[in-house]
Amino acid sequence: MKRILHVVSCMDRAGQESLIMNFYRNIDRDKIQFDFLCTVEKKGDYDDEIKALGGKIHYLPESSIRIPHLHNIGTILDYKSFFKSYPEYQIVHFHNYHAFSVLIQVMGAKFGKVNDIIVHSHNNNAPNPKFHNIIRPILKYFKLTRLACSLSAGKWMFGNSSFKVIKNGIESDKYIFNSAHRLDKRNEFKISEKDKLICHIGRFNYQKNHKFILSVFKEVLSIDDNYKLLLIGKGELENEIRELSSSLGLCDKVIFAGTRDDIPKILSASDVFFFPSLFEGLGIVMIEAQANNLPIVCSDVIPNEAILSNDVSQLSLTENSVTDWANALIKQANTKRNSNGLLLVRQSGFDIFNSIKEITSLYKNV
């Protein structure tokens, strides 16, 4: 059996973590087992499931060096120490989106004598992009297996170096629209028959653009008051967004539902999916929403690979007004669901079983 060590911050419910768990649930665990090295020491949403599936969870010690910049050297040494202590991990799969973080990880793994290093890019932008672009050329000098969730995410991380796109496969059957689930969840969230439900799924961080979501939603209500907004997720900006919602007078219209394990049912309960991210590597929730035949309004930075359906309306965050966005949401919320989402997902290669074949082959041959 091969044991693959996945390196992440924490196994909470989010895009790349959900992808890893989709792989983990469906891969042949008699032949390939996943373990995890988390850089943040806290219990993740998926920790119990990981242990039930036979996986181990390790934590990287926090660097003891507190001096600015020098603490990065401490982090490299911490990675080196870990891999020296666990020499059984000879295939390490790093999940990241910034070249400097990757450089630290790769150097630590190299010093720790890891044989096979996989770097998986999950985004097409990041904080401090200028610094990222300065560091990125250094990565080409390392022997790596380079993976990405989309072409734009690969180019962002690897530049002109060759890389392989592994599609973010989903368990597509789970996302089929279900009218019983729709009724159940709308009752749970107290959504009346006359109300339209706008849904957003994503961490409360800068990338997901929650302030803009609230400003557009307020404009929607000025046009038609029969709307509610459902926000799924958690994150460092949640309290700030809650306070903004209150200051805008939206408390009775915005539902903060935290992290959820019933996303397919919530998509069935919704009338339109709202995804105005500032940047995205792919946006796996876009694939899930389209499998559910849910109309979408999203920003034009979403990679082309994630646009499968004709019921996706893309707008510019700079060229389109808040009113444009509000009108697009209202139009899409009143669009009749199509019935070909599942077929589109499978034909586009986003079914989990296609992805499992690719990732299994990669692990066997690395």
C-alpha atoms as a printed R data frame, in Angstrom:
    type eleno elety resid chain resno       x      y       z
1   ATOM     1    CA   MET     A     1   0.000  0.000   0.000
2   ATOM     2    CA   LYS     A     2   1.210  3.508  -0.840
3   ATOM     3    CA   ARG     A     3   0.632  6.216   1.756
4   ATOM     4    CA   ILE     A     4   0.289  9.697   0.276
5   ATOM     5    CA   LEU     A     5   0.840 12.637   2.608
6   ATOM     6    CA   HIS     A     6  -1.353 15.637   1.761
7   ATOM     7    CA   VAL     A     7  -0.121 18.955   3.151
8   ATOM     8    CA   VAL     A     8  -2.849 21.541   3.834
9   ATOM     9    CA   SER     A     9  -3.572 24.259   6.372
10  ATOM    10    CA   CYS     A    10  -6.557 22.511   7.974
11  ATOM    11    CA   MET     A    11  -9.129 20.008   6.718
12  ATOM    12    CA   ASP     A    12 -12.168 22.265   6.999
13  ATOM    13    CA   ARG     A    13 -14.969 22.268   4.438
14  ATOM    14    CA   ALA     A    14 -13.698 24.306   1.497
15  ATOM    15    CA   GLY     A    15 -12.903 23.845  -2.185
16  ATOM    16    CA   GLN     A    16  -9.548 22.074  -2.211
17  ATOM    17    CA   GLU     A    17 -10.311 20.154   0.978
18  ATOM    18    CA   SER     A    18 -13.594 18.909  -0.486
19  ATOM    19    CA   LEU     A    19 -11.716 17.796  -3.597
20  ATOM    20    CA   ILE     A    20  -9.205 15.847  -1.513
21  ATOM    21    CA   MET     A    21 -12.037 14.178   0.392
22  ATOM    22    CA   ASN     A    22 -13.812 13.304  -2.877
23  ATOM    23    CA   PHE     A    23 -10.604 11.578  -3.944
24  ATOM    24    CA   TYR     A    24 -10.184  9.908  -0.575
25  ATOM    25    CA   ARG     A    25 -13.711  8.488  -0.372
26  ATOM    26    CA   ASN     A    26 -13.574  6.996  -3.846
27  ATOM    27    CA   ILE     A    27  -9.969  5.839  -4.263
28  ATOM    28    CA   ASP     A    28  -9.040  2.174  -3.705
29  ATOM    29    CA   ARG     A    29  -7.864  2.441  -0.104
30  ATOM    30    CA   ASP     A    30  -6.507 -1.111  -0.148
31  ATOM    31    CA   LYS     A    31  -3.851  0.208  -2.528
32  ATOM    32    CA   ILE     A    32  -3.577  3.917  -1.711
33  ATOM    33    CA   GLN     A    33  -4.068  5.531   1.682
34  ATOM    34    CA   PHE     A    34  -4.119  9.242   2.510
35  ATOM    35    CA   ASP     A    35  -2.528 10.876   5.549
36  ATOM    36    CA   PHE     A    36  -2.448 14.595   6.313
37  ATOM    37    CA   LEU     A    37   0.018 17.172   7.556
38  ATOM    38    CA   CYS     A    38  -1.807 20.300   8.699
39  ATOM    39    CA   THR     A    39  -0.003 23.600   9.212
40  ATOM    40    CA   VAL     A    40  -2.736 24.894  11.543
41  ATOM    41    CA   GLU     A    41  -3.286 22.889  14.717
42  ATOM    42    CA   LYS     A    42  -7.047 22.759  15.120
43  ATOM    43    CA   LYS     A    43  -9.729 20.160  14.560
44  ATOM    44    CA   GLY     A    44 -10.949 20.318  10.984
45  ATOM    45    CA   ASP     A    45 -14.450 19.596   9.762
46  ATOM    46    CA   TYR     A    46 -13.266 16.425   8.017
47  ATOM    47    CA   ASP     A    47 -10.980 15.073  10.764
48  ATOM    48    CA   ASP     A    48 -13.382 12.450  12.111
49  ATOM    49    CA   GLU     A    49 -14.140 11.137   8.626
50  ATOM    50    CA   ILE     A    50 -10.433 10.990   7.786
51  ATOM    51    CA   LYS     A    51  -9.736  8.848  10.831
52  ATOM    52    CA   ALA     A    52 -12.727  6.617  10.054
53  ATOM    53    CA   LEU     A    53 -11.298  6.022   6.573
54  ATOM    54    CA   GLY     A    54  -7.952  4.975   8.054
55  ATOM    55    CA   GLY     A    55  -6.030  8.225   7.649
56  ATOM    56    CA   LYS     A    56  -3.616  9.816  10.093
57  ATOM    57    CA   ILE     A    57  -3.447 13.536  10.867
58  ATOM    58    CA   HIS     A    58  -0.177 15.234  11.816
59  ATOM    59    CA   TYR     A    59   0.498 18.864  12.691
60  ATOM    60    CA   LEU     A    60   3.519 20.926  11.733
61  ATOM    61    CA   PRO     A    61   4.992 22.613  14.807
62  ATOM    62    CA   GLU     A    62   4.809 26.385  14.797
63  ATOM    63    CA   SER     A    63   8.221 27.897  14.119
64  ATOM    64    CA   SER     A    64  10.022 28.936  17.304
65  ATOM    65    CA   ILE     A    65  11.764 31.760  15.411
66  ATOM    66    CA   ARG     A    66   9.724 34.950  15.886
67  ATOM    67    CA   ILE     A    67  11.994 37.374  14.036
68  ATOM    68    CA   PRO     A    68  10.283 38.627  10.850
69  ATOM    69    CA   HIS     A    69  11.429 36.820   7.704
70  ATOM    70    CA   LEU     A    70  13.783 34.562   9.681
71  ATOM    71    CA   HIS     A    71  10.799 32.559  10.893
72  ATOM    72    CA   ASN     A    72  10.521 31.215   7.331
73  ATOM    73    CA   ILE     A    73  13.872 29.505   7.845
74  ATOM    74    CA   GLY     A    74  12.405 27.957  10.975
75  ATOM    75    CA   THR     A    75   9.456 26.669   8.980
76  ATOM    76    CA   ILE     A    76  11.792 25.040   6.440
77  ATOM    77    CA   LEU     A    77  13.627 23.353   9.312
78  ATOM    78    CA   ASP     A    78  10.308 22.236  10.825
79  ATOM    79    CA   TYR     A    79   9.355 20.538   7.540
80  ATOM    80    CA   LYS     A    80  12.819 18.951   7.375
81  ATOM    81    CA   SER     A    81  12.479 17.656  10.941
82  ATOM    82    CA   PHE     A    82   9.029 16.234  10.266
83  ATOM    83    CA   PHE     A    83  10.086 14.320   7.148
84  ATOM    84    CA   LYS     A    84  13.194 13.031   8.907
85  ATOM    85    CA   SER     A    85  10.947 11.763  11.715
86  ATOM    86    CA   TYR     A    86   8.514 10.136   9.270
87  ATOM    87    CA   PRO     A    87  10.692  8.668   6.503
88  ATOM    88    CA   GLU     A    88   7.761  6.497   5.352
89  ATOM    89    CA   TYR     A    89   6.324  9.537   3.563
90  ATOM    90    CA   GLN     A    90   8.158  9.427   0.268
91  ATOM    91    CA   ILE     A    91   5.244 10.808  -1.785
92  ATOM    92    CA   VAL     A    92   4.132 14.220  -0.551
93  ATOM    93    CA   HIS     A    93   1.263 16.153  -2.152
94  ATOM    94    CA   PHE     A    94   1.400 19.891  -1.361
95  ATOM    95    CA   HIS     A    95  -1.764 21.956  -1.934
96  ATOM    96    CA   ASN     A    96  -1.039 25.665  -2.298
97  ATOM    97    CA   TYR     A    97  -1.557 28.865  -4.261
98  ATOM    98    CA   HIS     A    98   1.484 31.079  -3.541
99  ATOM    99    CA   ALA     A    99   4.984 30.438  -4.915
100 ATOM   100    CA   PHE     A   100   6.755 31.568  -1.743
101 ATOM   101    CA   SER     A   101   4.813 29.134   0.455
102 ATOM   102    CA   VAL     A   102   5.530 26.380  -2.064
103 ATOM   103    CA   LEU     A   103   9.246 27.231  -2.049
104 ATOM   104    CA   ILE     A   104   9.378 26.868   1.735
105 ATOM   105    CA   GLN     A   105   7.528 23.545   1.583
106 ATOM   106    CA   VAL     A   106   9.619 22.122  -1.237
107 ATOM   107    CA   MET     A   107  12.908 23.121   0.393
108 ATOM   108    CA   GLY     A   108  11.809 21.519   3.665
109 ATOM   109    CA   ALA     A   109  10.826 18.316   1.839
110 ATOM   110    CA   LYS     A   110  14.097 18.252  -0.115
111 ATOM   111    CA   PHE     A   111  16.153 18.703   3.054
112 ATOM   112    CA   GLY     A   112  14.016 15.960   4.608
113 ATOM   113    CA   LYS     A   113  15.008 13.564   1.780
114 ATOM   114    CA   VAL     A   114  11.502 13.160   0.315
115 ATOM   115    CA   ASN     A   115  11.750 11.333  -3.015
116 ATOM   116    CA   ASP     A   116   8.605 12.480  -4.828
117 ATOM   117    CA   ILE     A   117   7.085 15.926  -4.375
118 ATOM   118    CA   ILE     A   118   3.739 16.905  -5.909
119 ATOM   119    CA   VAL     A   119   2.727 20.564  -5.998
120 ATOM   120    CA   HIS     A   120  -0.961 21.186  -6.714
121 ATOM   121    CA   SER     A   121  -2.074 24.721  -7.604
122 ATOM   122    CA   HIS     A   122  -5.625 25.556  -6.525
123 ATOM   123    CA   ASN     A   123  -5.932 29.236  -7.408
124 ATOM   124    CA   ASN     A   124  -5.164 31.748 -10.140
125 ATOM   125    CA   ASN     A   125  -4.247 34.652  -7.859
126 ATOM   126    CA   ALA     A   126  -3.186 35.328  -4.277
127 ATOM   127    CA   PRO     A   127  -2.226 38.097  -1.856
128 ATOM   128    CA   ASN     A   128   1.108 39.737  -2.712
129 ATOM   129    CA   PRO     A   129   1.033 38.740  -6.411
130 ATOM   130    CA   LYS     A   130   4.210 40.726  -7.197
131 ATOM   131    CA   PHE     A   131   6.178 38.716  -4.640
132 ATOM   132    CA   HIS     A   132   4.655 35.524  -6.037
133 ATOM   133    CA   ASN     A   133   5.858 36.443  -9.530
134 ATOM   134    CA   ILE     A   134   9.370 37.125  -8.241
135 ATOM   135    CA   ILE     A   135   9.616 33.727  -6.512
136 ATOM   136    CA   ARG     A   136   7.838 31.627  -9.150
137 ATOM   137    CA   PRO     A   137  10.814 31.223 -11.557
138 ATOM   138    CA   ILE     A   138  12.834 29.580  -8.762
139 ATOM   139    CA   LEU     A   139  10.421 26.628  -8.694
140 ATOM   140    CA   LYS     A   140  11.440 25.488 -12.169
141 ATOM   141    CA   TYR     A   141  14.798 24.359 -10.777
142 ATOM   142    CA   PHE     A   142  13.195 21.712  -8.566
143 ATOM   143    CA   LYS     A   143  12.172 18.248  -9.673
144 ATOM   144    CA   LEU     A   144   8.415 18.276  -9.045
145 ATOM   145    CA   THR     A   145   5.194 16.753 -10.276
146 ATOM   146    CA   ARG     A   146   3.159 19.836 -11.154
147 ATOM   147    CA   LEU     A   147  -0.646 19.706 -10.957
148 ATOM   148    CA   ALA     A   148  -3.385 22.322 -11.237
149 ATOM   149    CA   CYS     A   149  -7.174 22.484 -11.026
150 ATOM   150    CA   SER     A   150  -7.366 24.598 -14.203
151 ATOM   151    CA   LEU     A   151  -5.174 26.071 -16.915
152 ATOM   152    CA   SER     A   152  -5.172 29.499 -15.282
153 ATOM   153    CA   ALA     A   153  -4.237 28.017 -11.888
154 ATOM   154    CA   GLY     A   154  -1.380 26.093 -13.521
155 ATOM   155    CA   LYS     A   155  -0.022 29.140 -15.324
156 ATOM   156    CA   TRP     A   156  -0.326 31.188 -12.154
157 ATOM   157    CA   MET     A   157   1.835 28.764 -10.178
158 ATOM   158    CA   PHE     A   158   4.180 27.284 -12.772
159 ATOM   159    CA   GLY     A   159   4.432 29.881 -15.533
160 ATOM   160    CA   ASN     A   160   5.883 28.282 -18.653
161 ATOM   161    CA   SER     A   161   6.796 25.014 -16.917
162 ATOM   162    CA   SER     A   162   4.720 22.024 -17.949
163 ATOM   163    CA   PHE     A   163   1.931 20.877 -15.642
164 ATOM   164    CA   LYS     A   164  -1.052 18.539 -15.644
165 ATOM   165    CA   VAL     A   165  -4.635 19.630 -15.017
166 ATOM   166    CA   ILE     A   166  -6.536 17.262 -12.725
167 ATOM   167    CA   LYS     A   167 -10.211 18.176 -12.871
168 ATOM   168    CA   ASN     A   168 -11.974 18.768  -9.567
169 ATOM   169    CA   GLY     A   169 -14.288 15.794  -9.834
170 ATOM   170    CA   ILE     A   170 -17.508 15.631  -7.806
171 ATOM   171    CA   GLU     A   171 -19.807 12.772  -6.862
172 ATOM   172    CA   SER     A   172 -22.221 14.074  -9.464
173 ATOM   173    CA   ASP     A   173 -25.170 11.782  -8.655
174 ATOM   174    CA   LYS     A   174 -25.481 13.439  -5.241
175 ATOM   175    CA   TYR     A   175 -26.235 16.818  -6.790
176 ATOM   176    CA   ILE     A   176 -29.285 15.934  -8.869
177 ATOM   177    CA   PHE     A   177 -32.143 18.358  -8.171
178 ATOM   178    CA   ASN     A   178 -34.627 16.905  -5.682
179 ATOM   179    CA   SER     A   179 -37.980 18.581  -5.034
180 ATOM   180    CA   ALA     A   180 -38.405 16.865  -1.651
181 ATOM   181    CA   HIS     A   181 -35.012 18.189  -0.519
182 ATOM   182    CA   ARG     A   182 -36.028 21.627  -1.771
183 ATOM   183    CA   LEU     A   183 -39.156 21.655   0.355
184 ATOM   184    CA   ASP     A   184 -37.353 20.269   3.403
185 ATOM   185    CA   LYS     A   185 -34.566 22.866   3.389
186 ATOM   186    CA   ARG     A   186 -36.815 25.800   2.563
187 ATOM   187    CA   ASN     A   187 -38.919 24.828   5.570
188 ATOM   188    CA   GLU     A   188 -35.765 24.620   7.703
189 ATOM   189    CA   PHE     A   189 -34.643 28.093   6.686
190 ATOM   190    CA   LYS     A   190 -38.203 29.493   6.764
191 ATOM   191    CA   ILE     A   191 -38.267 30.428   3.086
192 ATOM   192    CA   SER     A   192 -41.826 31.092   1.986
193 ATOM   193    CA   GLU     A   193 -43.241 30.079  -1.400
194 ATOM   194    CA   LYS     A   194 -43.198 33.693  -2.607
195 ATOM   195    CA   ASP     A   195 -39.538 34.220  -1.668
196 ATOM   196    CA   LYS     A   196 -36.607 33.609  -3.993
197 ATOM   197    CA   LEU     A   197 -33.457 32.245  -2.363
198 ATOM   198    CA   ILE     A   198 -30.011 33.474  -3.404
199 ATOM   199    CA   CYS     A   199 -27.264 31.105  -2.277
200 ATOM   200    CA   HIS     A   200 -23.549 31.666  -1.825
201 ATOM   201    CA   ILE     A   201 -21.083 29.002  -0.658
202 ATOM   202    CA   GLY     A   202 -17.561 29.976   0.325
203 ATOM   203    CA   ARG     A   203 -15.204 30.900   3.114
204 ATOM   204    CA   PHE     A   204 -15.590 34.309   4.669
205 ATOM   205    CA   ASN     A   205 -12.361 35.742   3.286
206 ATOM   206    CA   TYR     A   206 -11.227 38.476   0.929
207 ATOM   207    CA   GLN     A   207 -11.326 36.262  -2.163
208 ATOM   208    CA   LYS     A   208 -15.042 35.476  -1.917
209 ATOM   209    CA   ASN     A   209 -16.081 39.143  -1.949
210 ATOM   210    CA   HIS     A   210 -18.811 39.076   0.722
211 ATOM   211    CA   LYS     A   211 -19.048 42.868   1.050
212 ATOM   212    CA   PHE     A   212 -19.966 43.048  -2.608
213 ATOM   213    CA   ILE     A   213 -22.472 40.228  -2.149
214 ATOM   214    CA   LEU     A   214 -24.281 42.272   0.505
215 ATOM   215    CA   SER     A   215 -24.233 45.468  -1.558
216 ATOM   216    CA   VAL     A   216 -25.741 43.650  -4.544
217 ATOM   217    CA   PHE     A   217 -28.316 41.929  -2.356
218 ATOM   218    CA   LYS     A   218 -29.414 45.264  -0.892
219 ATOM   219    CA   GLU     A   219 -29.936 46.491  -4.457
220 ATOM   220    CA   VAL     A   220 -31.957 43.349  -5.252
221 ATOM   221    CA   LEU     A   221 -34.260 44.130  -2.330
222 ATOM   222    CA   SER     A   222 -34.751 47.690  -3.556
223 ATOM   223    CA   ILE     A   223 -36.130 46.203  -6.781
224 ATOM   224    CA   ASP     A   224 -38.022 43.231  -5.311
225 ATOM   225    CA   ASP     A   225 -38.335 42.624  -1.576
226 ATOM   226    CA   ASN     A   226 -39.225 38.939  -1.935
227 ATOM   227    CA   TYR     A   227 -35.655 37.647  -1.741
228 ATOM   228    CA   LYS     A   228 -33.470 36.079   0.922
229 ATOM   229    CA   LEU     A   229 -29.732 35.455   0.950
230 ATOM   230    CA   LEU     A   230 -28.199 32.244   2.299
231 ATOM   231    CA   LEU     A   231 -24.487 32.364   3.164
232 ATOM   232    CA   ILE     A   232 -22.763 29.013   3.693
233 ATOM   233    CA   GLY     A   233 -19.289 28.876   5.234
234 ATOM   234    CA   LYS     A   234 -17.123 30.295   7.967
235 ATOM   235    CA   GLY     A   235 -13.905 32.265   8.096
236 ATOM   236    CA   GLU     A   236 -11.953 35.184   9.476
237 ATOM   237    CA   LEU     A   237 -14.297 37.854   8.052
238 ATOM   238    CA   GLU     A   238 -17.575 36.334   9.245
239 ATOM   239    CA   ASN     A   239 -18.083 38.692  12.193
240 ATOM   240    CA   GLU     A   240 -17.310 41.711  10.016
241 ATOM   241    CA   ILE     A   241 -19.858 40.571   7.418
242 ATOM   242    CA   ARG     A   242 -22.456 39.929  10.119
243 ATOM   243    CA   GLU     A   243 -21.947 43.469  11.414
244 ATOM   244    CA   LEU     A   244 -22.190 44.888   7.896
245 ATOM   245    CA   SER     A   245 -25.402 42.960   7.286
246 ATOM   246    CA   SER     A   246 -26.847 44.459  10.462
247 ATOM   247    CA   SER     A   247 -25.750 48.002   9.598
248 ATOM   248    CA   LEU     A   248 -27.375 47.668   6.165
249 ATOM   249    CA   GLY     A   249 -30.649 46.588   7.782
250 ATOM   250    CA   LEU     A   250 -30.519 43.100   6.267
251 ATOM   251    CA   CYS     A   251 -30.697 40.951   9.402
252 ATOM   252    CA   ASP     A   252 -34.127 39.501   8.623
253 ATOM   253    CA   LYS     A   253 -33.121 38.783   5.019
254 ATOM   254    CA   VAL     A   254 -29.644 37.223   5.374
255 ATOM   255    CA   ILE     A   255 -29.157 33.709   6.753
256 ATOM   256    CA   PHE     A   256 -25.708 32.802   8.111
257 ATOM   257    CA   ALA     A   257 -25.785 29.006   8.074
258 ATOM   258    CA   GLY     A   258 -22.146 28.133   8.861
259 ATOM   259    CA   THR     A   259 -20.514 25.076   7.327
260 ATOM   260    CA   ARG     A   260 -22.879 22.369   6.130
261 ATOM   261    CA   ASP     A   261 -22.742 18.733   5.071
262 ATOM   262    CA   ASP     A   262 -26.009 18.954   3.089
263 ATOM   263    CA   ILE     A   263 -24.882 21.119   0.167
264 ATOM   264    CA   PRO     A   264 -26.787 19.123  -2.512
265 ATOM   265    CA   LYS     A   265 -30.044 19.688  -0.618
266 ATOM   266    CA   ILE     A   266 -29.288 23.382  -0.149
267 ATOM   267    CA   LEU     A   267 -28.641 23.792  -3.872
268 ATOM   268    CA   SER     A   268 -32.017 22.195  -4.586
269 ATOM   269    CA   ALA     A   269 -33.635 24.666  -2.173
270 ATOM   270    CA   SER     A   270 -32.050 27.670  -3.883
271 ATOM   271    CA   ASP     A   271 -33.245 29.670  -6.893
272 ATOM   272    CA   VAL     A   272 -29.932 31.183  -8.001
273 ATOM   273    CA   PHE     A   273 -26.279 30.688  -7.074
274 ATOM   274    CA   PHE     A   274 -24.215 33.870  -6.541
275 ATOM   275    CA   PHE     A   275 -20.423 33.628  -6.912
276 ATOM   276    CA   PRO     A   276 -18.709 37.018  -7.471
277 ATOM   277    CA   SER     A   277 -15.208 35.916  -6.441
278 ATOM   278    CA   LEU     A   278 -12.246 38.231  -6.959
279 ATOM   279    CA   PHE     A   279 -10.243 35.240  -8.209
280 ATOM   280    CA   GLU     A   280 -10.676 31.456  -8.396
281 ATOM   281    CA   GLY     A   281  -8.563 28.466  -9.349
282 ATOM   282    CA   LEU     A   282 -11.724 26.743 -10.550
283 ATOM   283    CA   GLY     A   283 -14.627 27.046  -8.112
284 ATOM   284    CA   ILE     A   284 -15.769 23.477  -7.430
285 ATOM   285    CA   VAL     A   285 -19.105 24.762  -6.074
286 ATOM   286    CA   MET     A   286 -19.787 26.076  -9.587
287 ATOM   287    CA   ILE     A   287 -19.623 22.485 -10.859
288 ATOM   288    CA   GLU     A   288 -21.885 21.283  -8.052
289 ATOM   289    CA   ALA     A   289 -24.455 24.012  -8.752
290 ATOM   290    CA   GLN     A   290 -24.529 23.182 -12.461
291 ATOM   291    CA   ALA     A   291 -24.990 19.469 -11.702
292 ATOM   292    CA   ASN     A   292 -28.070 20.603  -9.751
293 ATOM   293    CA   ASN     A   293 -29.262 22.696 -12.756
294 ATOM   294    CA   LEU     A   294 -29.171 25.796 -10.584
295 ATOM   295    CA   PRO     A   295 -28.884 29.102 -12.541
296 ATOM   296    CA   ILE     A   296 -25.720 31.053 -11.677
297 ATOM   297    CA   VAL     A   297 -24.491 34.634 -11.595
298 ATOM   298    CA   CYS     A   298 -20.716 34.863 -11.235
299 ATOM   299    CA   SER     A   299 -17.739 37.109 -11.917
300 ATOM   300    CA   ASP     A   300 -15.880 36.906 -15.199
301 ATOM   301    CA   VAL     A   301 -12.667 35.788 -13.453
302 ATOM   302    CA   ILE     A   302 -14.058 32.263 -13.066
303 ATOM   303    CA   PRO     A   303 -11.981 29.946 -15.319
304 ATOM   304    CA   ASN     A   304 -13.633 28.914 -18.561
305 ATOM   305    CA   GLU     A   305 -13.371 25.244 -17.574
306 ATOM   306    CA   ALA     A   306 -15.973 25.827 -14.840
307 ATOM   307    CA   ILE     A   307 -18.609 27.223 -17.216
308 ATOM   308    CA   LEU     A   308 -20.557 24.201 -18.476
309 ATOM   309    CA   SER     A   309 -24.141 25.433 -18.744
310 ATOM   310    CA   ASN     A   310 -25.927 28.133 -20.719
311 ATOM   311    CA   ASP     A   311 -27.558 29.176 -17.444
312 ATOM   312    CA   VAL     A   312 -24.400 30.882 -16.183
313 ATOM   313    CA   SER     A   313 -24.379 34.692 -16.351
314 ATOM   314    CA   GLN     A   314 -20.899 36.244 -15.997
315 ATOM   315    CA   LEU     A   315 -20.429 39.921 -15.157
316 ATOM   316    CA   SER     A   316 -17.438 42.169 -14.603
317 ATOM   317    CA   LEU     A   317 -16.631 43.413 -11.119
318 ATOM   318    CA   THR     A   318 -15.251 46.622 -12.587
319 ATOM   319    CA   GLU     A   319 -17.369 47.354 -15.671
320 ATOM   320    CA   ASN     A   320 -20.832 46.292 -14.481
321 ATOM   321    CA   SER     A   321 -22.733 48.279 -11.858
322 ATOM   322    CA   VAL     A   322 -24.324 46.939  -8.696
323 ATOM   323    CA   THR     A   323 -27.671 47.397 -10.441
324 ATOM   324    CA   ASP     A   324 -26.476 45.256 -13.361
325 ATOM   325    CA   TRP     A   325 -25.586 42.503 -10.937
326 ATOM   326    CA   ALA     A   326 -28.900 42.790  -9.092
327 ATOM   327    CA   ASN     A   327 -30.893 42.583 -12.318
328 ATOM   328    CA   ALA     A   328 -28.864 39.556 -13.428
329 ATOM   329    CA   LEU     A   329 -29.646 37.792 -10.156
330 ATOM   330    CA   ILE     A   330 -33.352 38.531 -10.452
331 ATOM   331    CA   LYS     A   331 -33.407 37.315 -14.053
332 ATOM   332    CA   GLN     A   332 -31.561 34.094 -13.215
333 ATOM   333    CA   ALA     A   333 -33.663 33.453 -10.108
334 ATOM   334    CA   ASN     A   334 -36.726 33.427 -12.335
335 ATOM   335    CA   THR     A   335 -35.156 31.160 -14.963
336 ATOM   336    CA   LYS     A   336 -36.600 27.677 -15.216
337 ATOM   337    CA   ARG     A   337 -34.129 24.976 -14.291
338 ATOM   338    CA   ASN     A   338 -32.820 22.931 -17.202
339 ATOM   339    CA   SER     A   339 -32.393 19.187 -16.856
340 ATOM   340    CA   ASN     A   340 -29.055 18.515 -18.524
341 ATOM   341    CA   GLY     A   341 -26.647 19.597 -15.776
342 ATOM   342    CA   LEU     A   342 -25.623 16.091 -14.766
343 ATOM   343    CA   LEU     A   343 -24.898 15.163 -18.373
344 ATOM   344    CA   LEU     A   344 -22.812 18.323 -18.864
345 ATOM   345    CA   VAL     A   345 -20.753 17.588 -15.762
346 ATOM   346    CA   ARG     A   346 -20.015 14.048 -16.897
347 ATOM   347    CA   GLN     A   347 -19.279 14.995 -20.496
348 ATOM   348    CA   SER     A   348 -16.873 17.679 -19.284
349 ATOM   349    CA   GLY     A   349 -14.906 15.177 -17.205
350 ATOM   350    CA   PHE     A   350 -15.897 16.530 -13.802
351 ATOM   351    CA   ASP     A   351 -17.379 13.292 -12.492
352 ATOM   352    CA   ILE     A   352 -15.266 11.955  -9.618
353 ATOM   353    CA   PHE     A   353 -14.598  8.631 -11.316
354 ATOM   354    CA   ASN     A   354 -12.763 10.324 -14.181
355 ATOM   355    CA   SER     A   355 -10.619 12.225 -11.695
356 ATOM   356    CA   ILE     A   356  -9.966  9.087  -9.647
357 ATOM   357    CA   LYS     A   357  -8.559  7.294 -12.699
358 ATOM   358    CA   GLU     A   358  -6.146 10.171 -13.324
359 ATOM   359    CA   ILE     A   359  -4.990 10.643  -9.733
360 ATOM   360    CA   THR     A   360  -4.621  6.889  -9.144
361 ATOM   361    CA   SER     A   361  -2.478  6.557 -12.261
362 ATOM   362    CA   LEU     A   362  -0.354  9.487 -11.119
363 ATOM   363    CA   TYR     A   363   0.230  8.058  -7.639
364 ATOM   364    CA   LYS     A   364   1.102  4.641  -9.054
365 ATOM   365    CA   ASN     A   365   3.637  6.047 -11.501
366 ATOM   366    CA   VAL     A   366   5.209  8.792  -9.409
